[in-house]
Amino acid sequence: MNVIIDIGIVLLTIAGMEALSWFIHKYLFHGPLWFIHKTHHQQRHGWFELNDIFSIGFAVLSLWLMWQGRNNYNAGFFIGLGITIYGLIYFVFHDWFIHNRFKAFKTTNSYLLSIRRAHKIHHKSTEKMPSEEFGLLVASKKYFKR
């Protein structure tokens, strides 16, 4: 029974990270933290951008949670694991697939193409406002139409 609860914690954390990421992206990154996030809306000169500091922060949090729960595999460990898995999903979807940091990801999958379209609309603006589509894995239905 514990295994099911632990898997449930991981899955709920992943879903929670999508909701939290949407909220943080809309209200903090395009709000008071724009001075950092704007580097993501500008042309990148090199491998890293200042905006990557947010990913580092979530990585540190997830590693700390897993470290704290390493002896008894408590809920904190599995929350940290869920954050880590969401970070991996973010890396593959956002950095690799959407922004092509690696040039090896092509698809005809309608879901993936819809997510890419929504994110491209988000990046259409290089300003703090107006902007739309702040999620990573979830987008408005209008992007699922060709």
Buried (B, 14 or more C-beta within 10 A) or exposed (E): EEEEEBEEBBEEBBBBBBEBBBEBBBEBBBEEBBEBBBBBBEEEEEEEBEBBEBBEEBEEBBEEBBEEBEEEEBEBBBBBBBBBBBBEBBEEBBBBBBBEEEEEBEEEEEEBBBBBBBBEBBEEEEEBEEBEBBBBBEBEEEBBEE
